[in-house]
Amino acid sequence: MPTDDDIFRALADPSRRRLLDRLHAADGQSLGDLCAGLAMTRQAVAKHLAILEAANLVVAVRQGREKHHFINRVPINEIAERWIGKFDQPRLSALSALKRNLEGDNND
């Protein structure tokens, strides 16, 4: 069973977060789908997916000759509840929005 440390290590890499973002946009993608448009080799994407799978953040399901990758939202939710939810979320959201507005980053 992966620990919080395993999950945080997996989430620490920007390439892995990008893969999770892509799966969030369209869950159930194959390795080929996930490689499209990325400046990474197929082997690098496969390695990142293996780390995400080991941390239980991604589940792969074989369909014929391909594996389709799906986000496992449970560990991410548990992290959010434990490490974010215990703080005063409305105030943090307001501060975050203020910071984005002051810095001119309005890409909500």
C-alpha positions in Angstrom: 0.0 0.0 0.0 1.5 3.3 -1.0 2.2 5.9 1.7 1.6 9.6 1.7 5.3 10.0 1.0 5.0 7.8 -2.1 2.1 9.9 -3.3 3.9 13.2 -2.7 7.0 11.9 -4.4 4.9 10.9 -7.5 3.2 14.3 -7.5 6.5 16.2 -7.1 7.5 15.8 -10.7 5.9 18.3 -13.2 5.8 15.7 -16.0 3.8 13.3 -13.8 1.4 16.2 -12.9 1.1 17.0 -16.6 0.1 13.3 -17.3 -2.5 13.5 -14.5 -3.9 16.7 -16.0 -4.1 15.0 -19.4 -5.9 12.0 -17.8 -8.2 14.4 -15.9 -9.2 16.0 -19.3 -9.7 12.6 -21.0 -9.5 9.5 -18.7 -8.7 6.1 -20.2 -5.9 7.1 -22.6 -3.4 4.7 -24.0 0.4 5.2 -23.8 0.3 6.4 -27.4 -2.5 8.9 -26.6 -0.6 10.3 -23.6 2.7 10.6 -25.6 1.0 12.7 -28.3 2.1 16.3 -28.1 4.5 15.8 -25.3 8.2 16.5 -25.6 9.0 13.2 -23.9 10.0 9.8 -25.3 7.6 7.0 -25.1 9.9 5.3 -22.6 9.9 8.4 -20.4 6.1 8.6 -20.4 5.9 4.8 -19.6 8.4 5.3 -16.7 6.3 8.2 -15.3 3.1 6.2 -15.6 4.8 3.3 -13.7 5.6 5.6 -10.9 2.1 7.0 -10.8 0.7 3.4 -10.8 3.1 2.4 -7.9 1.7 5.4 -6.0 -1.8 4.2 -6.8 -2.6 7.5 -8.5 -3.2 5.8 -11.9 -4.7 2.4 -12.7 -4.0 0.7 -16.0 -6.6 -1.6 -17.6 -5.5 -3.8 -20.5 -7.9 -3.7 -23.4 -6.7 -6.0 -26.1 -3.1 -5.1 -26.9 -3.3 -1.7 -25.2 -3.3 -0.5 -21.7 -5.7 2.3 -20.9 -4.8 4.6 -18.0 -7.3 6.0 -15.5 -6.9 8.4 -12.6 -7.5 6.9 -9.2 -9.1 9.9 -7.5 -9.3 8.2 -4.0 -5.6 8.9 -2.9 -5.7 12.4 -4.3 -8.9 13.1 -2.3 -7.4 11.6 0.8 -4.4 13.9 0.5 -6.7 16.9 -0.1 -8.8 16.1 2.9 -5.8 15.5 5.2 -3.4 18.2 4.1 -5.7 20.9 2.6 -9.1 20.4 4.0 -8.0 20.8 7.6 -7.0 24.4 6.8 -9.6 27.1 6.4 -10.3 26.5 2.7 -12.4 29.6 2.0 -9.8 32.0 3.3 -7.0 30.1 1.5 -9.1 30.2 -1.8 -9.6 34.0 -1.3 -5.9 34.5 -0.7 -4.9 32.4 -3.7 -7.3 34.4 -5.9 -5.9 37.7 -4.6 -2.4 36.5 -5.3 -3.3 35.4 -8.9 -5.0 38.8 -9.5 -2.1 40.8 -8.1 0.4 38.8 -10.2 -1.8 39.1 -13.3 -2.3 35.4 -13.6 -6.0 35.1 -14.3 -6.0 31.6 -15.9 -8.7 30.1 -13.7 
